[in-house]
């Protein structure tokens, strides 16, 4: 599996907006054929800190995700709400397989 953990720090006055926009992206992303997981995590200690756990069958499916209408809308919508640039860290998913 092709896994990316995307770390996002959101400005305090846009946390609720970010959650709403990210929910829409999540709901569309989990319907993509190559998607295996798309979890959205929020830190209880720092409510503006989020991690998106994105798992796709392959690198190609992950690239295809970044070309979808829902991803592009999310990316453009949340860009100004981030306190710093988001950071995607790539992992190789070992288990579960497939």
N, C-alpha and C positions, 0 to 999 in steps of 0.2 A: 504494500500500500504506500501511496505517496501522501505523507502527512505534513502539514504545516501548522505551526503554532504562531498565531498572529497576536502580538502584544500591542495593546492600544491604551493610551492614556488620554482620557476625554476631559475637556474643560468642565469644571463643576456646574456651570449653568446650562450645559447641553447633555447631561447624563440621560435624562428621560427621553430627549429627542433621539439620542444615539441608540438607546434600547429599542425604541419603536422602529427606527430605520433598519436596525440590525435584525430585528424579528422578521421583517418583511424579506430581507435577504436570506435569512435562515430558512424560512418556509419555502421559498423557491429553490434554494440550493439543495435541500434534501430530496427534492423531486428530480434532480438531475440523474441520468442513468448511471454515471460513473461515481456518484457520491456514496460514501459509506457512513460518514458521520459529519455533522456540522454542529458542534456544540458551542454555546456562548457562555462564558464564565465571567463572573464579576467578583472582585475581591471584597470580602466583608470589611476589611480594615481600611481599604482605599476605594470607595464606591466608583471613582472615575477610572479605575484600572480594570481592563478587560483582557481576556484571552479568548481568541476564536480557535477552536480545534477543528481543523478541516482535514478530512481523510477522503482520498480519491483512489480509485482502483489503480490509476497510473498517472505518470507525469503529464501525459497528453490530456487526460480528463481534467486534471487540475488547471492546465493551460486553457482548456475549453471553458471552464468555469469563469475565468477572468475575461472572457469575451461575451458572456451572457448579458442580456439587457438588465437583469436584476442586480448583478454584481456592479456593472458600470453605473447604474443609478445610485446604488449604495455608496460606492467609492466617491462619486461627485457630491452626494448629499452630506456625507460625514466629514469631508476633508477639512473644513474650517472649524469643526468642533474638536479636533484633536489638539492637545496641548503640546504634542511633539509628533514627529513622523512615526507611523506604525512600523513595527518590525516583524517581519515574517521569518521564522526559523524553521528550516526544513529537517524532517526526520524520516527515517525509513520505518514504516510500520511492520512489525514482525508478527504480532499476535493481536487479535485474531487474524487469520489469513483470509484474503479474498474479500 
